Amino acid sequence: MTTENTQKYGAVALVGRPNVGKSTLLNHLVGERISITAHRPQTTRHAVRGIATWGDVQAVFVDTPGIHGGGKRALNRVLNRTARGSLTDVDVVVLLVQAPQFTADDQLALAAAVRSERPVILAVNKIDRINDKAALLPYLQQLPEVEKMAHVVPLSALKGDGVDTLKSCLIELLPEAEHVYAADELTDKSERFLAAEMIREQLTRQLNEELPYAITVEIEQFDVSPTGYRIMAAIWVERDSQKGIVIGQRGSKLKAVGSRARERMSELFGVPVHLEQRVLVRRDWSDDRDALHSLGIGD
């Protein structure tokens, strides 16, 4: 892997348009569900860092919000700035696309990756969905600026196909440096942050198409005791009608969200979790820079 007694360490940004599989890839590389996933664009709103240690090699993966055009709200602008800003302090960029598509948002992500002047690995994700694998070569050949890529790796982040090849390419490109984190550390994010993200993941999964775009989670209280964690969370929406959607008939939706989120927290934190939730209305928070800052979006 490396020469004897030589360590490698570096940061790797995972970039691409929304819903292309960045969070799924990060979780597979780290070996734990650090970043939330859902079949909905712009689920990731923060630069979530996952840490993977493979013997003498340690990589810090930065899962970024999807780069996209057309969004006019402050939230859209903040997400794009967060994604592009994550490219400034990394050693390698992994640009994810999804064959056989290449959209205007893919072009934006490609431009940001090339502009970073870091080595770029082009990861062609979701190849498990392509029945005719012979169609991959013409697709790759027509991609713009493919000659500037350090490597091109077809893979399936969901099934793990091709991920070992990606790891080998990353190991080649990462610089020699001492490790920063302990071998068993998985993320630099706090448990408080992870708790909010797990609730938001379940909101996305349980509400599905009913989910309001402008919804976020704030942890109001996080108490640690010898018997477990007691967590109180506020779920923010922008309209009274959205509040009813999140709560559901006789509280059914909110109960389902809380039950699954609590299970995930107990599994990840390794302790019993008592979770309380309430749904609050904050009008037009997604287009209010001060509100975004207070809610920790764009930090």
ZAVEXDREN-878716 format. One line per field, with one value per residue (C-alpha): residue number from 1; x, z, y. Coordinates in steps of 0.02 Angstrom, whole numbers, m for minus. Each point is the difference from the previous one (the first is absolute). Example, Ala and Ser with C-alpha at 12.3 -4.5 7.8 and 13.67 -1.06 7.14 Angstrom:
num <- [1,2]
X <- [615,69]
Z <- [390,m33]
Y <- [m225,172]
***
This chain:
num <- [1,2,3,4,5,6,7,8,9,10,11,12,13,14,15,16,17,18,19,20,21,22,23,24,25,26,27,28,29,30,31,32,33,34,35,36,37,38,39,40,41,42,43,44,45,46,47,48,49,50,51,52,53,54,55,56,57,58,59,60,61,62,63,64,65,66,67,68,69,70,71,72,73,74,75,76,77,78,79,80,81,82,83,84,85,86,87,88,89,90,91,92,93,94,95,96,97,98,99,100,101,102,103,104,105,106,107,108,109,110,111,112,113,114,115,116,117,118,119,120,121,122,123,124,125,126,127,128,129,130,131,132,133,134,135,136,137,138,139,140,141,142,143,144,145,146,147,148,149,150,151,152,153,154,155,156,157,158,159,160,161,162,163,164,165,166,167,168,169,170,171,172,173,174,175,176,177,178,179,180,181,182,183,184,185,186,187,188,189,190,191,192,193,194,195,196,197,198,199,200,201,202,203,204,205,206,207,208,209,210,211,212,213,214,215,216,217,218,219,220,221,222,223,224,225,226,227,228,229,230,231,232,233,234,235,236,237,238,239,240,241,242,243,244,245,246,247,248,249,250,251,252,253,254,255,256,257,258,259,260,261,262,263,264,265,266,267,268,269,270,271,272,273,274,275,276,277,278,279,280,281,282,283,284,285,286,287,288,289,290,291,292,293,294,295,296,297,298,299]
X <- [0,138,185,41,m35,m63,m172,m114,m133,m111,m171,m113,m152,m148,m89,m138,m176,m140,m54,147,54,134,m66,m22,180,66,m91,70,178,m11,m95,m136,m153,76,m88,m188,m71,m169,m73,m23,112,95,m16,179,12,166,179,m6,171,27,166,66,162,69,161,132,m125,m126,m124,m122,m148,m103,m178,m63,m173,m47,57,m151,m66,m170,m31,m42,m17,137,6,47,138,70,2,95,126,25,33,121,86,38,116,126,80,6,133,m111,m172,m117,m128,m154,m109,m135,4,m77,m47,99,m104,26,28,132,88,m2,76,131,50,20,105,117,13,61,166,3,16,m175,m64,m156,m112,m140,m130,m152,69,m105,m150,75,m47,111,174,65,m90,120,148,m89,m71,173,77,m126,19,78,177,17,182,33,m53,134,m104,m171,m85,m170,m82,m157,5,m154,66,185,52,156,25,163,65,m45,91,157,m6,m20,145,110,m46,0,158,120,m45,m33,m177,m102,m137,m3,m29,m174,m66,m135,m47,46,m183,m77,m134,m116,23,m22,m161,m76,52,m77,m166,7,41,m155,m108,59,m31,m167,m81,70,m88,m98,159,8,162,25,17,144,39,76,55,m61,63,127,23,122,m21,61,m164,1,m36,m152,m24,m127,m17,m92,m56,m17,m118,m59,m190,m137,m60,174,m8,m154,89,148,m108,m120,m170,m4,188,35,135,95,m6,71,139,44,m2,118,114,13,47,137,69,6,87,131,28,m6,m116,m189,m77,m155,m58,m131,m50,m106,m45,16,m38,130,m62,115,152,78,14,64,190,m12,m117,115,146,m94,m51,180,m22,149,116]
Z <- [0,51,38,171,146,m119,36,m120,52,m95,m28,m142,m59,m72,m121,m129,m38,125,24,m93,146,94,173,m41,m63,157,112,m98,8,187,42,100,m40,42,m136,m22,m160,m85,m175,m3,m68,121,150,49,65,90,m43,98,33,12,50,m73,55,m110,83,m35,m95,76,m105,59,m119,m16,m56,m79,m45,m182,m116,m95,m100,m2,187,50,188,124,45,m179,m4,167,m55,m159,96,126,m139,m96,159,48,m150,64,139,m72,m84,m121,m77,m44,m127,m8,m154,m45,m166,m124,54,m7,49,17,187,m41,m105,147,113,m131,m21,189,12,m142,67,168,m84,105,m75,m51,m5,m106,85,m113,125,m6,m135,78,m84,m175,m83,m153,72,m179,2,134,m116,m123,149,77,m165,m26,175,m4,66,38,m53,153,121,101,m7,m63,109,m38,162,100,166,56,m36,22,m177,m52,171,30,m165,57,164,m94,m106,155,89,m151,4,188,67,125,171,177,49,91,73,99,m105,74,m26,m134,m5,72,21,174,59,14,m186,m46,102,m98,m165,47,37,m165,m91,72,m43,m179,m3,94,m86,m173,m130,136,76,m6,m81,137,151,122,174,150,157,146,139,5,175,37,153,56,m59,m175,m100,14,m159,m39,m181,m91,m178,m94,m147,m88,m4,118,m133,m3,188,m23,m134,114,151,m101,51,189,2,m103,m112,141,104,m144,m27,185,16,m147,44,180,m60,m112,140,125,m130,m43,175,88,140,32,m71,58,m140,8,m154,m35,m164,m13,m136,m49,m153,m152,98,m156,m80,156,21,186,25,m97,107,163,m57,m40,m189,m96,150]
Y <- [0,121,m17,m72,118,135,71,90,126,120,76,m54,100,m96,118,m12,52,m39,m181,m77,m112,98,m42,m184,m6,87,m124,m147,68,34,m159,89,106,168,101,m10,m70,11,m7,187,139,113,m114,46,179,m2,m47,m163,m78,m187,m77,m162,m83,m139,m56,132,109,119,98,133,2,159,m35,161,66,m28,140,63,146,83,12,178,m13,40,m185,m45,130,m58,m183,43,106,m140,m127,111,60,m180,m15,126,m103,m175,m106,m96,27,m143,60,m110,m13,m126,m90,21,177,161,151,187,m28,m132,132,121,m132,m45,182,20,m158,50,177,m67,m49,m160,m174,m53,m179,m19,m128,m62,m58,m113,m115,m139,83,m17,m164,25,32,25,168,64,27,117,94,23,53,140,76,174,21,m185,12,110,m135,m90,m159,m55,m132,m79,m57,m33,90,m96,m175,35,m50,95,82,m95,68,176,m29,m55,158,108,m84,38,186,36,83,m75,70,m59,m48,132,m110,m161,m155,m29,178,11,185,169,45,3,m121,150,36,m183,m9,145,m79,m169,84,94,m162,m83,151,m19,m186,m4,149,m39,109,92,69,190,60,129,m113,m13,m66,89,m93,104,m113,m141,m73,m140,m112,m172,m74,75,158,114,101,136,54,139,m34,165,28,158,m19,m56,m123,m79,m25,m110,m103,m35,m46,m108,m66,m18,25,m156,74,84,m160,m102,127,0,m190,m31,146,m60,m175,70,109,m143,m108,132,72,m168,61,10,160,93,116,138,101,152,84,189,128,129,92,2,m56,m77,172,89,4,38,m147,m115,54,m25,m174,m46,m12,66,m8]
***
